[in-house]
Amino acid sequence: MRNHIRLGHLLGIPLRVDPTWLLIFAWATWSLSTAYVPQRLPEANSLACWLLGTAMSILFFLSVVLHELGHALVARAQGQPVRQITLFIFGGAAEISGEPDTARKELLLALVGPGVSLLLGLVFLGVGWLAATVPWLSTMALYLGSVNLALGVFNLVPGFPLDGGRVLRAIIWARTGSNTVATQWAVRVGRTIAFCLMGLGLLLALQGRFGDGLWFLLIGSFLDSSAASAYAQMSLNRMLAGHKVSEVMTSDCPFVPPQLTLDLFVEHYLMHQSRRCYLVGSADRPLGLLTVHQVQQVPRDRWPVTRTGEVCRPLAELRTVTPDTPLTTALEQMTVEGVNQLPVITGDELVGMITREGLLTFIQERAARGEQ
């Protein structure tokens, strides 16, 4: 997440671009500019083809953003925080915290994205037909109409984690009353569809259509791994449900003086202990968090003249939790922030730390006891 390119905010929601999106954007622009546009506008020169192809590519990905914005706005209206919208090589994703708490909310959240795409498709097709006497505009609109319709229909395929898979989950959830059972069935269907897509890709590749075959293989592989990850996340959340930070946190938090130089810190602390992070300051006046990564960012020849208080991350800048914070929330915050530990605060007092290692040990112990 830290490698994403920030584009700004859309209705208060951060918009990001994953570097992999640049690959598909470049490919789409090249394909439209050198094949699609010249075939439909043979009289257009090379510059006009590239300008039109680039504009069509940008408008298509704006359509993807609107698709995800539909999901994001409905989620926000339902009380689910939206972290950001991200464009990546396979399209886009609205990163929403948590899951809907009813089947009805799940159904509405799943349907809004494809609904936006289908509506855009119809609008663009209408513009294309009305602008039949303006070839360049008609070409753009008819293309955008067809791809938005295709996007909407494809997302309605009943395979988790596609929107259609979430629709299937909502229906099964409503009939069985169990989100767990519904997710299990939606994941099974999703992985079956993913294997079918990979099989189709292999068949196309054997027929000599390597480009199409590779694309279906990649999409199928992505859907399979996404479905498996979604099920693993559900199982993990179920295992952590009802448990709080106080059960996992450690109160044994070593402090180092802020005036200690990094060479002495490495020699007397890091070299003799297995910890990867330390608190700078004292229990009644904690200043910040110092990690191995922060030490490594300082050139070794600067260690004797650089103090821990100068390179630690101030506590005020850190995401913190309380002893009563649910473990699922703490794990989500670690993932969002890209950190391996969180300070535990009660009032203004630092009472402990929760780490990924501690969470992993907690999960392994519960799994060993056969707890779900």
ABEGO torsion letter per residue (X at the ends): XAABBBAEBBGGBBBBBBAAAAAAAAAAAAAAAAAAAAAABAABBAAAAAAAAAAAAAAAAAAAAAAAAAAAAAAAAAGBBBABBBBBAAEBBBBBBEBBABAAAAAAAAAAAAAAAAAAAAAAAAAAAAAAABAAAAAAAAAAAAAAAAAAAAAABBBOABAAAAAAAAAAAAAAGBAAAAAAAAAAAAAAAAAAAAAAAAAAAAAGBAAAAAAAAAAAAAAAAAAAAAAAAAAAAAAABGBBAAAABBABBBBBBAABBAAAAAAAAAAABABABBBBEBAABBABBBBAAAAAABBAAAAAABBAAAABBBAAABBBBBAABBAAAAAAAAAAAGBABBBBBBEABBAEBBBAAAAAAAAAAAAAAGBX
